[in-house]
Amino acid sequence: MSDGIQYIGKFLIIAGITAVAIGGLFLLAGKIPWIGRLPGDIIIQKKNFTFYFPLATGILLSLLLTFILWILRRK
């Protein structure tokens, strides 16, 4: 029974740290000028319509997170 409780405790700690990290990224995103404005990001603006698809930003962030997780798992 205590193994299940420890598993839940570890999960909640990791989930909390992840939520804090994502919140910090949202706070810092407005202060980094190139986030969302890379050459591969798609922006279509019409009179009453704006479509924004951050393709290059998404790929860059995915590569960065993959590299960080690869480094952490290697240990």
C-alpha positions as CSV (number, residue, x, y, z in Angstrom):
1,M,0.0,0.0,0.0
2,S,2.8,2.4,0.8
3,D,4.3,1.9,-2.7
4,G,1.2,3.3,-4.2
5,I,1.2,6.3,-1.9
6,Q,4.9,7.0,-2.7
7,Y,4.2,6.7,-6.4
8,I,1.4,9.3,-6.1
9,G,3.6,11.6,-4.1
10,K,6.4,11.5,-6.6
11,F,3.9,12.0,-9.4
12,L,2.5,15.1,-7.7
13,I,5.9,16.6,-7.1
14,I,7.0,16.1,-10.7
15,A,3.6,17.5,-11.9
16,G,4.1,20.6,-9.7
17,I,7.6,21.2,-10.8
18,T,6.4,20.9,-14.5
19,A,3.6,23.3,-13.9
20,V,5.9,25.9,-12.3
21,A,8.4,25.5,-15.2
22,I,5.6,25.9,-17.8
23,G,4.2,28.9,-15.9
24,G,7.7,30.5,-15.9
25,L,8.0,30.0,-19.6
26,F,4.7,31.7,-20.2
27,L,5.9,34.7,-18.1
28,L,9.2,34.9,-19.9
29,A,7.8,34.4,-23.4
30,G,6.8,38.0,-23.8
31,K,10.3,39.2,-22.9
32,I,12.1,37.0,-25.5
33,P,11.5,39.0,-28.8
34,W,12.3,36.2,-31.3
35,I,9.8,33.6,-29.8
36,G,6.9,33.4,-32.3
37,R,8.6,35.5,-34.9
38,L,11.0,33.1,-36.6
39,P,11.2,33.0,-40.4
40,G,9.2,29.7,-40.6
41,D,6.2,30.9,-38.6
42,I,3.1,31.3,-40.6
43,I,1.0,34.5,-40.3
44,I,-2.0,35.2,-42.5
45,Q,-3.8,38.5,-41.9
46,K,-7.0,39.6,-43.7
47,K,-9.5,42.3,-42.8
48,N,-11.4,40.5,-40.0
49,F,-9.2,37.4,-39.7
50,T,-5.7,36.5,-38.5
51,F,-4.3,33.0,-38.6
52,Y,-1.1,32.4,-36.8
53,F,0.8,29.0,-36.8
54,P,4.2,29.1,-35.1
55,L,5.7,26.2,-37.1
56,A,9.4,27.1,-36.8
57,T,9.0,28.1,-33.1
58,G,7.3,24.8,-32.4
59,I,10.1,22.8,-34.1
60,L,12.8,24.7,-32.3
61,L,11.2,24.2,-28.9
62,S,10.6,20.6,-29.6
63,L,14.3,20.1,-30.5
64,L,15.4,22.0,-27.4
65,L,13.2,19.9,-25.1
66,T,14.2,16.7,-26.8
67,F,17.9,17.5,-26.2
68,I,17.3,18.5,-22.6
69,L,15.4,15.3,-21.9
70,W,18.0,13.2,-23.7
71,I,20.7,14.8,-21.5
72,L,18.7,14.1,-18.3
73,R,18.0,10.4,-19.2
74,R,21.6,9.7,-20.2
75,K,22.7,9.9,-16.6
